[in-house]
Amino acid sequence: MNDAVTMVRRNTKHTLRNPSTMIMTIALPVILLLLFVGVFGGALSAGLGPAGQSGDYIDYLVAGILLMTVGYGSTTTAMAVNRDMTAGIINRFRTMGISRTAVLTGHVVGSSVRTLISAALVVGVALLLGFRPTGDPVRWLAVLGLLTLLVLALTWLAVAVGLLAKTAEGTGPFVFIVQLLPFLSSAFVSPETMSAPVRWFATHEPFTPIIDALRGLLLDTPIKDGGLLAVAWCAGLGLAGYLWSRMLFKRDPSR
């Protein structure tokens, strides 16, 4: 635990000393929220069907922006881990008398806290812009729990990608996928308004049930089995990322 706390402190200091990380994980999601509400909101609200109105679009949008906030946070983690790996820092940690899992734990905990703070800021700005959630305190706790699961899932995947990539550019495919998938989901418009192939993909990709569950919890609307599906996706992705990260961290550094 002492080693893990030390690594969390290390990553926190790196975040504070790296303005680009702060901008990517905190400022960028807020900018996207302002952009989609103020510029595209009137047009995109038509994609919600007859019930869609520009004034209600922010209520529909916030869940998708929260997911994008988590995605952007995970991409900075992948690059930070890769920077440690390619600079030889992780290889040096391997030779020291510290818990080997503490190195990865430091990245995951530091990134998770940073991302959750960013998500809270997004919700605060959304409230100022007219977002009016109707969920009760129990549903808000469920939102926090689901967001935390999502943060841990994408962060562990990001750690694995950072360990695997030979250079910072090697994390590009992960960054591209995480940033593209929200646009092919229910984040901005209902999948029912999309063309058939895109609608099928948007319905079955992992981000759509997570976004729908967050939206249902925030707006106090039925989520049916979507909540269980969202938790299952988060748990599956998180477990895969965790096991993949441990395997990569234990491999021979000369490979």
HELIX and SHEET records of a PDB file:
HELIX    1   1 ASN A    2  LEU A   16  1                                  15    
HELIX    2   2 PRO A   19  MET A   22  1                                   4    
HELIX    3   3 ILE A   23  ALA A   27  3                                   5    
HELIX    4   4 LEU A   28  GLY A   38  1                                  11    
HELIX    5   5 GLY A   41  LEU A   44  1                                   4    
HELIX    6   6 SER A   45  LEU A   48  5                                   4    
HELIX    7   7 SER A   54  ASP A   56  5                                   3    
HELIX    8   8 TYR A   57  THR A   86  1                                  30    
HELIX    9   9 ILE A   89  ARG A   94  1                                   6    
HELIX   10  10 ARG A  100  LEU A  129  1                                  30    
HELIX   11  11 PRO A  137  LEU A  164  1                                  28    
HELIX   12  12 ALA A  168  THR A  171  5                                   4    
HELIX   13  13 GLY A  172  LEU A  180  1                                   9    
HELIX   14  14 LEU A  181  LEU A  184  5                                   4    
HELIX   15  15 PRO A  191  THR A  193  5                                   3    
HELIX   16  16 ALA A  196  HIS A  204  1                                   9    
HELIX   17  17 PHE A  207  LEU A  219  1                                  13    
HELIX   18  18 GLY A  226  LYS A  250  1                                  25    
END                                                                             
